[in-house]
Amino acid sequence: MMAGGARCRLDTKAIGCRIDQPLSGSPEPLHLHLYPGKQAGGWHVAAPLTSILGRDAEIDAVVAQLDRGEVRLVTLTGPGGIGKTRLVREVALRMQEHFAHGACFVALAAVPDPTLVPSAMASALGLQLLTDRPAEELVSEAPRDRHVLLVLDNLEHLAEQSAPWVVALLEQCPRVSALATSRVPLRIAGEHRFPVDPLALPEDRSGPEARLETIAESAADDWQRGGGRADLPHA
């Protein structure tokens, strides 16, 4: 502990905050600082440990939508467990090289309150904030001149209250695009919806009905090869 009048600096990297406050004497207001964090060099979505299977057509379709200059918000919709998160991560992985400052993945499944969405985004962006100003203001300022793809994953339980803020963020940051996943559409201006269907199951050709079909198909092929003539068995 330092003598009276000195200051103590507490860095809490885990929550991305820095608090400067005197230990003694009359209390002073917290000072505002915005540290650049990851924004100085851009953002990066890490590659998953496993490869994605059976989604090439969907990936290409979403990438094509994001490549259109007028499309700045794409929402992948579908029931829980269908694979939206894995799909959107793969799209971000492929698209981040198309954005000058990369892509930033914001996980929202564990965020219980819509008012905490800006704080979750600030953490994902690597911003270090103080409590002097609302987090949404600082998050809107940080990527304002950045060309970045924001991925908002699992937004359904926060959509109604967060949607207006997402619109405001895109309006204030003209070079930012957003890619969201939600069980329901966000229903906001400029949203392009992409329904995610279940993966098609491989056809089962091992059952007795399939074997009968195979035999029938084989007999038909033999008939065609024989010029439409069937050889009757000898008596």
Buried (B, 14 or more C-beta within 10 A) or exposed (E): EEEEEEEEEEEEEEEBBBBEEEEEEEEEEEEEEBEEBBBEEBBBBEEEEEEBEEBEEBBEEBBEBBEEEEBBBBBBBBEEEBBBBBBBBBBBBBBBEBBEBBBBBBBBEEBEEBBBBBBBBBBBBBBBBBEEEEBBEBBBBBBEEBBBBBBBBBBBBBBEEBBEBBBEBBEBBEBBBBBBBBBBBBEBEBBBBBEBEEEEEEEEEEEEEEEEEEEEEEEEEEEEEEEEEEEEEEE
